[in-house]
Amino acid sequence: MELQEKLLHHIWDQRHLIHELKTVSGKSLNIIYQGQYNTNSGPDFKNVILNLDGQNIQGDVEIHFRAYDWTAHHHNEDPMYNNTILHVVLEHKSNMLYTLREDAQAIEILELQNQIDADIAKLFNHYQNTPPQKHIGLCDYFMLSSDEGVNQLLKANGWERFQKKCNRFNAELMFNSFDQLLYNGIMEAMGYDKNKFNTLAIAQHFSWERLKEWHSNGMDSITLASIWLNYAGLMDKTEALMDSDFAFRLNKAFEYQNFTTDKTTLKWNLFRIRPANHPVKRIIQSAYIIHYLLNKGILNSLLAALKDCRVTNISSFNKSLLAIFQPESEIWDIIEKPGKTLISTITGNIILPILYLYAQKTNDDGFCDKIKQTLNKLPAQHDNYITHFMKGYMNDNQWALATTDFSRQQGLMHLYYGFCKYRLCEACLSEKQKCIQSM
């Protein structure tokens, strides 16, 4: 992808736009949540929430330089783009007031050219004429700071990333209950980066309330797994990945159930995927976890797990989470249990932000503080391509600080996603000064 197009993604993701936006057709537009950047095929941002002329809508956003790029890239012939609710372009340069999807639905167009905020507009114009060069060697952001200064900056950036997650879930709460919100988040995380939007789509299609009704009518864990696998178009993969007897039981469970035969055409990314991370296994694991949580509810189960533990003893919280994500079942004799690393990832990225949002909504300041303390005690995750990328710009002491715990590691990722990914060194240093002044 060209760097200039990445800058457009940055402008949308960081919402560097004026407050009173207008679409090409003249409708008022307010971005409630800018969505999640999509690293796989399909629209650029998923699960966006907009207020369009007073109506709240949720869907995907595609970003191009010009309006005609939609047809040039054949999105008008691709059903994967039929959930797109807004086409964002730098320049309109077309007589068409709307963009047409494959299903013949017309969607609004937002032209950015005269609606970018002043500071980023100058930067964008500068980079159009002089594209930023790839930074080599240690970065000024870190080299011009003491080790303790870097420590404080990472903590501040980690907290800002946490707050962004809270803001995301707060926006999604417009369409969901807290149980549905947690259900969505857990399912998304179970899909990992390659398939997270597909596993999320399963949760969005089979709502929490729908599952509760089926559960009250006798739906068991294996039936739920079979319904999800059939919907996902993955039932035929079970025999190659699972014990033949269990694969047979899955097929029979679906054959005998009378809840649904819904099916979709999700495109799964199976290229070079580790067997333990295969979506068939993740869907089965998720079905057994979610079925277990249908008894008490996800929110109530997680509230009890955190409220009953002492922050000074994080292991008690971890034990409660293990009981939730590894419920007693014969299934763990057939496939692997969700690992502690996965559970920790779900805790930091999904559970704690949503519980913090709940504590804010219920004005429970004490619980807010407890969640903050718990967040600061979460261990760092395994290194990934982002942390390896950032390591090249720091000295050894700073790297050790950045990988001490989950919060500081998240601070490092916040810097990457906000600036390093787009080579926005000048903007990064400017934000650093604002961050120092606010600390």
BAZAMI-631897 format. One record per residue (C-alpha): x, y, z. Coordinates in nm, 4 decimals. Layout:
BEGIN
c1; c2; c3
X; Y; Z
...
***
This chain:
BEGIN
c1; c2; c3
0.0000; 0.0000; 0.0000
0.1338; 0.3463; -0.0895
0.2304; 0.5622; 0.2065
-0.0128; 0.8383; 0.1051
-0.3050; 0.5960; 0.1286
-0.1769; 0.4888; 0.4707
-0.1879; 0.8547; 0.5731
-0.5551; 0.8681; 0.4753
-0.6119; 0.5668; 0.6992
-0.4285; 0.7492; 0.9786
-0.6465; 1.0589; 0.9324
-0.9628; 0.8481; 0.9607
-0.8347; 0.6299; 1.2460
-0.7164; 0.9244; 1.4567
-1.0197; 1.1337; 1.3541
-0.8169; 1.4307; 1.2315
-1.1321; 1.5844; 1.0871
-1.3403; 1.8965; 1.1450
-1.6387; 1.8617; 1.3799
-1.9221; 1.9416; 1.1393
-1.8749; 1.6920; 0.8574
-2.0922; 1.6860; 0.5451
-2.1252; 1.4081; 0.2896
-2.1134; 1.4832; -0.0823
-2.4947; 1.4685; -0.0922
-2.5144; 1.7282; 0.1887
-2.6036; 1.5059; 0.4855
-2.4574; 1.5800; 0.8300
-2.2143; 1.3161; 0.9589
-2.0768; 1.2474; 1.3057
-1.8205; 0.9719; 1.3683
-1.9129; 0.7977; 1.6929
-1.6552; 0.5197; 1.6518
-1.4074; 0.5048; 1.3650
-1.3947; 0.1238; 1.3611
-1.1169; -0.1338; 1.3605
-0.8495; -0.1339; 1.0937
-0.8800; -0.4411; 0.8738
-0.5462; -0.6033; 0.7861
-0.7119; -0.8712; 0.5719
-0.9310; -0.8583; 0.2602
-1.2451; -0.6459; 0.2546
-1.3231; -0.2882; 0.3634
-1.0512; -0.0849; 0.5353
-1.2353; -0.0313; 0.8655
-1.4851; -0.2694; 1.0247
-1.7662; -0.2130; 1.2767
-1.7734; 0.1649; 1.2330
-2.0522; 0.3561; 1.4109
-2.1791; 0.6775; 1.2524
-2.4595; 0.9243; 1.3092
-2.5876; 1.0113; 0.9624
-2.8456; 1.2884; 0.9543
-2.9551; 1.2010; 1.3078
-2.9651; 0.8214; 1.2624
-2.7099; 0.5872; 1.4226
-2.5792; 0.3212; 1.1841
-2.3095; 0.0531; 1.2078
-2.1061; -0.1070; 0.9308
-1.7816; -0.0823; 0.7337
-1.5885; 0.2033; 0.5735
-1.3737; 0.1926; 0.2592
-1.1137; 0.4650; 0.1924
-0.9758; 0.5705; -0.1470
-0.7993; 0.8663; -0.3045
-1.0803; 0.9256; -0.5535
-1.4428; 0.8151; -0.5809
-1.3888; 0.6210; -0.9046
-1.1370; 0.3924; -0.7296
-1.4411; 0.2011; -0.5970
-1.5232; 0.0687; -0.9434
-1.1579; 0.0591; -1.0517
-1.0970; -0.1883; -0.7691
-1.4191; -0.3782; -0.8572
-1.5765; -0.3299; -0.5134
-1.9074; -0.2738; -0.6938
-1.8939; -0.6416; -0.7935
-1.7780; -0.7789; -0.4580
-2.0333; -0.8922; -0.1917
-1.7631; -0.8510; 0.0754
-1.8283; -0.4757; 0.0533
-2.2054; -0.4986; 0.0985
-2.1802; -0.3993; 0.4645
-2.0046; -0.0736; 0.3740
-2.1978; 0.2285; 0.5026
-1.9610; 0.5079; 0.3939
-1.7144; 0.5623; 0.1111
-1.4368; 0.8008; 0.2227
-1.2288; 0.9706; -0.0481
-0.9655; 1.2429; -0.0534
-1.1076; 1.3934; -0.3737
-1.4564; 1.3316; -0.5094
-1.4048; 1.4285; -0.8766
-1.7271; 1.2625; -0.9919
-2.0830; 1.3581; -1.0857
-2.2184; 1.0756; -0.8672
-2.3526; 1.1795; -0.5275
-2.3465; 0.8209; -0.3980
-2.1432; 0.4999; -0.4330
-2.3251; 0.1827; -0.5397
-2.2539; -0.1498; -0.3691
-2.2839; -0.4926; -0.5318
-2.6324; -0.5311; -0.3816
-2.7383; -0.2060; -0.5582
-2.7576; -0.0087; -0.2310
-2.6415; 0.3528; -0.2529
-2.4057; 0.4703; 0.0237
-2.2872; 0.8175; 0.1190
-1.9519; 0.9580; 0.0108
-1.7365; 1.1686; 0.2452
-1.4799; 1.3902; 0.0715
-1.1881; 1.4627; 0.3043
-1.0100; 1.7308; 0.1027
-1.1654; 2.0313; 0.2773
-1.2702; 1.8592; 0.5994
-0.9340; 1.7596; 0.7518
-0.8344; 1.9540; 1.0634
-0.5802; 2.2292; 1.0043
-0.2729; 2.0742; 1.1702
-0.2905; 1.7377; 0.9977
-0.3836; 1.9056; 0.6665
-0.0510; 2.0900; 0.6670
0.1320; 1.7690; 0.7494
-0.0558; 1.5752; 0.4821
0.0183; 1.8396; 0.2156
0.3827; 1.8402; 0.3195
0.4074; 1.4617; 0.2915
0.2336; 1.4642; -0.0476
0.5217; 1.6712; -0.1831
0.7965; 1.5167; 0.0290
0.7106; 1.1646; 0.1473
0.8685; 1.0848; 0.4861
1.1738; 0.8642; 0.4760
1.2014; 0.5421; 0.6702
1.3622; 0.6106; 1.0064
1.6931; 0.4317; 1.0595
1.8492; 0.3775; 1.3995
1.7395; 0.4934; 1.7432
1.4382; 0.7244; 1.7503
1.4379; 1.0802; 1.8918
1.1206; 1.0001; 2.0864
1.3227; 0.7614; 2.3018
1.6760; 0.9026; 2.2712
1.5684; 1.2485; 2.3921
1.4155; 1.0981; 2.7071
1.5652; 0.9479; 3.0207
1.4829; 0.5872; 3.0981
1.2396; 0.7039; 3.3672
1.0908; 0.9501; 3.1179
1.0358; 0.6651; 2.8705
0.8798; 0.4618; 3.1507
0.6270; 0.7373; 3.2246
0.5552; 0.7978; 2.8548
0.4869; 0.4293; 2.7958
0.2488; 0.4182; 3.0918
0.0666; 0.7284; 2.9649
0.0389; 0.5873; 2.6125
-0.0740; 0.2513; 2.7483
-0.3519; 0.4195; 2.9440
-0.4533; 0.6191; 2.6351
-0.4791; 0.2949; 2.4363
-0.6913; 0.1450; 2.7151
-0.9195; 0.4506; 2.7060
-0.9589; 0.4133; 2.3296
-1.0798; 0.0585; 2.3852
-1.3275; 0.1840; 2.6442
-1.4506; 0.4456; 2.3953
-1.4969; 0.1763; 2.1325
-1.7089; -0.0378; 2.3643
-1.9035; 0.2644; 2.4835
-2.0012; 0.3358; 2.1217
-2.0976; -0.0286; 2.0626
-2.3099; -0.0214; 2.3782
-2.5603; 0.1814; 2.1739
-2.6528; -0.1429; 1.9958
-2.5714; -0.4058; 2.2601
-2.6209; -0.5099; 2.6215
-2.3105; -0.5623; 2.8382
-2.3492; -0.9396; 2.7973
-2.3633; -0.9038; 2.4172
-2.0664; -0.6659; 2.4265
-1.8546; -0.9152; 2.6203
-1.9763; -1.2022; 2.4010
-1.8773; -1.0068; 2.0881
-1.5363; -0.9228; 2.2318
-1.4550; -1.2769; 2.3415
-1.5591; -1.4208; 2.0057
-1.3550; -1.1602; 1.8197
-1.0453; -1.2374; 2.0268
-1.0884; -1.6117; 1.9718
-1.0503; -1.5558; 1.5979
-0.7031; -1.4050; 1.6385
-0.5907; -1.1363; 1.3961
-0.6466; -1.3416; 1.0801
-1.0098; -1.4383; 1.1423
-1.1327; -1.2089; 1.4208
-1.3975; -1.0366; 1.2085
-1.5417; -1.3729; 1.1062
-1.5721; -1.5032; 1.4616
-1.7202; -1.1666; 1.5596
-1.9738; -1.2053; 1.2756
-2.0880; -1.5321; 1.4356
-2.1604; -1.3533; 1.7648
-2.3394; -1.0711; 1.5867
-2.5596; -1.3133; 1.3931
-2.6390; -1.5452; 1.6848
-2.7207; -1.2878; 1.9524
-2.6828; -1.3480; 2.3251
-3.0590; -1.3321; 2.3745
-3.1112; -1.5861; 2.0966
-2.8628; -1.8246; 2.2585
-3.0290; -1.7825; 2.5987
-3.3629; -1.8817; 2.4466
-3.2121; -2.1893; 2.2813
-3.0326; -2.2780; 2.6040
-3.3615; -2.2678; 2.7957
-3.5010; -2.5063; 2.5328
-3.2285; -2.7640; 2.5874
-2.9415; -2.6644; 2.3544
-2.6181; -2.8261; 2.4756
-2.2537; -2.7318; 2.4068
-2.1925; -2.9667; 2.1153
-2.5123; -2.8516; 1.9439
-2.4022; -2.4884; 1.9731
-2.0631; -2.5796; 1.8256
-2.2309; -2.7612; 1.5358
-2.4620; -2.4654; 1.4633
-2.1676; -2.2245; 1.4519
-1.9527; -2.4545; 1.2366
-2.2352; -2.5041; 0.9891
-2.3022; -2.1290; 0.9741
-1.9314; -2.0627; 0.9200
-1.9076; -2.3171; 0.6376
-1.6440; -2.5147; 0.8300
-1.8283; -2.8353; 0.9193
-1.6554; -3.0252; 0.6393
-1.3142; -2.9386; 0.7922
-1.3846; -3.1174; 1.1212
-1.2954; -3.4701; 1.0109
-0.9419; -3.3698; 0.9106
-0.8792; -3.1763; 1.2332
-1.0739; -3.3604; 1.5013
-1.1112; -3.7062; 1.6465
-1.3330; -3.8954; 1.3980
-1.5798; -3.9938; 1.6704
-1.6209; -3.6322; 1.7846
-1.6545; -3.5114; 1.4234
-1.9326; -3.7685; 1.3790
-2.1030; -3.6450; 1.6982
-2.0841; -3.2854; 1.5724
-2.2551; -3.3756; 1.2488
-2.5246; -3.5756; 1.4294
-2.5829; -3.2923; 1.6774
-2.6522; -3.0545; 1.3912
-2.8708; -3.3083; 1.2130
-3.0891; -3.3646; 1.5209
-3.1241; -3.0007; 1.6351
-3.4187; -2.7877; 1.5204
-3.2969; -2.4409; 1.6229
-3.1535; -2.3105; 1.2940
-2.9984; -2.4002; 0.9584
-2.8555; -2.0510; 0.8944
-2.5455; -2.0428; 0.6787
-2.3214; -1.7655; 0.5443
-2.0294; -1.7275; 0.3021
-1.7520; -1.6131; 0.5341
-1.4037; -1.6206; 0.3811
-1.1650; -1.7805; 0.6288
-0.7928; -1.7133; 0.6233
-0.6373; -2.0589; 0.6622
-0.2998; -1.9878; 0.4986
-0.0090; -2.0948; 0.7206
-0.2306; -2.1050; 1.0260
-0.1085; -2.3127; 1.3200
-0.3254; -2.6211; 1.3835
-0.3999; -2.5011; 1.7394
-0.5294; -2.1701; 1.6000
-0.7465; -2.3198; 1.3290
-1.0923; -2.1554; 1.3354
-1.2632; -2.4963; 1.3653
-1.0903; -2.5522; 1.6997
-1.1399; -2.1932; 1.8126
-1.5121; -2.2069; 1.7317
-1.5539; -2.5316; 1.9268
-1.3617; -2.3888; 2.2243
-1.5749; -2.0739; 2.2115
-1.8995; -2.2718; 2.1982
-1.8167; -2.4589; 2.5173
-1.7081; -2.1385; 2.6966
-2.0117; -1.9361; 2.5880
-2.2511; -2.2213; 2.6678
-2.1046; -2.2396; 3.0200
-2.1564; -1.8629; 3.0634
-2.5203; -1.8779; 2.9504
-2.6151; -2.0009; 3.2990
-2.5091; -1.6930; 3.5007
-2.4415; -1.4391; 3.2255
-2.0993; -1.3147; 3.1150
-2.1121; -0.9810; 3.2970
-2.2189; -1.1339; 3.6299
-1.9571; -1.4091; 3.6021
-1.6740; -1.1634; 3.5319
-1.7871; -0.9132; 3.7933
-1.7811; -1.1894; 4.0528
-1.4375; -1.3052; 3.9359
-1.2800; -0.9618; 3.9770
-1.4726; -0.8278; 4.2744
-1.4010; -1.1384; 4.4824
-1.0233; -1.1266; 4.4296
-0.7602; -0.9121; 4.5982
-0.5581; -0.6986; 4.3591
-0.2498; -0.7736; 4.5656
-0.2983; -1.1377; 4.4669
-0.3584; -1.1341; 4.0907
-0.3309; -1.5133; 4.0829
-0.6755; -1.5449; 4.2454
-0.8253; -1.3460; 3.9562
-0.6380; -1.5635; 3.7086
-0.7779; -1.8776; 3.8737
-1.1312; -1.7394; 3.8442
-1.0721; -1.6650; 3.4762
-0.9359; -2.0147; 3.4158
-1.2573; -2.1565; 3.5613
-1.4535; -1.9465; 3.3097
-1.2401; -2.0107; 3.0012
-1.1618; -2.3720; 3.0832
-1.4964; -2.4979; 3.2226
-1.5133; -2.8601; 3.3271
-1.5938; -3.0597; 3.0137
-1.4979; -3.3695; 2.8216
-1.4117; -3.1454; 2.5267
-1.0648; -3.0735; 2.6704
-0.9763; -3.4390; 2.6243
-1.0326; -3.3856; 2.2508
-0.8933; -3.0388; 2.1779
-0.6521; -2.8061; 2.3571
-0.7790; -2.5740; 2.6280
-0.7503; -2.1984; 2.5632
-0.4016; -2.1081; 2.6872
-0.3104; -1.8601; 2.9591
-0.1641; -1.6195; 2.7010
-0.4934; -1.6080; 2.5105
-0.6908; -1.5589; 2.8321
-0.4560; -1.2778; 2.9378
-0.4983; -1.1114; 2.5969
-0.8774; -1.1283; 2.6254
-0.8544; -0.9920; 2.9803
-0.6471; -0.6858; 2.8876
-0.8107; -0.6058; 2.5555
-1.1747; -0.6998; 2.6186
-1.2726; -0.7819; 2.9760
-1.1047; -0.5009; 3.1712
-1.2048; -0.2193; 2.9296
-1.5694; -0.3347; 2.9337
-1.5740; -0.3802; 3.3118
-1.4161; -0.0354; 3.3500
-1.6924; 0.1057; 3.1278
-1.9504; -0.0724; 3.3457
-1.7920; 0.0721; 3.6613
-1.8078; 0.4204; 3.5079
-2.1738; 0.3767; 3.4108
-2.2588; 0.2644; 3.7656
-2.0461; 0.5401; 3.9265
-1.8376; 0.2827; 4.1139
-1.5087; 0.4702; 4.1606
-1.3680; 0.2002; 4.3874
-1.4196; -0.0658; 4.1206
-1.2619; 0.1666; 3.8589
-0.9490; 0.1879; 4.0774
-0.9435; -0.1888; 4.1238
-0.9582; -0.2429; 3.7475
-0.6708; 0.0047; 3.6967
-0.4599; -0.1800; 3.9525
-0.5436; -0.5140; 3.7930
-0.4496; -0.3798; 3.4495
-0.1095; -0.2686; 3.5823
-0.0416; -0.6182; 3.7161
-0.1096; -0.8041; 3.3906
0.2057; -0.9642; 3.2481
0.3440; -0.8633; 2.9101
0.2332; -1.0665; 2.6091
0.4632; -1.2611; 2.3782
0.6645; -1.0508; 2.1334
0.5043; -0.9920; 1.7953
0.5976; -0.8149; 1.4726
0.5078; -0.4751; 1.6232
0.7235; -0.5098; 1.9330
1.0092; -0.6444; 1.7202
0.9706; -0.3443; 1.4880
0.9786; -0.0979; 1.7795
1.2811; -0.2678; 1.9393
1.5032; -0.1264; 1.6653
1.4335; 0.2305; 1.7804
1.5149; 0.1851; 2.1524
1.8163; 0.1058; 2.3653
1.8289; -0.2137; 2.5684
1.7168; -0.0529; 2.8971
1.4180; 0.1113; 2.7302
1.3242; -0.2138; 2.5601
1.3348; -0.3933; 2.8948
1.0993; -0.1286; 3.0395
0.8617; -0.1553; 2.7436
0.8233; -0.5303; 2.7852
0.7911; -0.5374; 3.1648
0.4130; -0.5607; 3.1733
0.0976; -0.5449; 2.9626
0.0319; -0.1714; 3.0132
0.3734; -0.0487; 2.8980
0.3722; -0.2945; 2.6108
0.0354; -0.1487; 2.5086
0.1936; 0.1967; 2.5223
0.4524; 0.0810; 2.2713
0.1778; -0.0528; 2.0445
-0.0128; 0.2760; 2.0787
0.2896; 0.4635; 1.9419
0.3254; 0.2168; 1.6553
-0.0385; 0.2314; 1.5451
-0.0610; 0.6084; 1.5886
0.2655; 0.7193; 1.4290
0.5432; 0.4684; 1.3492
0.3278; 0.2690; 1.1086
0.2804; 0.5836; 0.8990
0.6312; 0.7304; 0.9563
0.4807; 1.0383; 1.1198
0.7891; 1.1289; 1.3224
0.7160; 1.5037; 1.3413
0.3598; 1.4460; 1.4600
0.4832; 1.1878; 1.7127
0.7304; 1.4307; 1.8711
0.4609; 1.6964; 1.8847
0.2254; 1.4585; 2.0647
0.5094; 1.3645; 2.2992
0.5326; 1.7255; 2.4209
0.1575; 1.7354; 2.4834
0.1810; 1.4080; 2.6735
0.4670; 1.5389; 2.8931
0.2732; 1.8555; 2.9712
-0.0322; 1.6560; 3.0771
0.1598; 1.4184; 3.3080
***
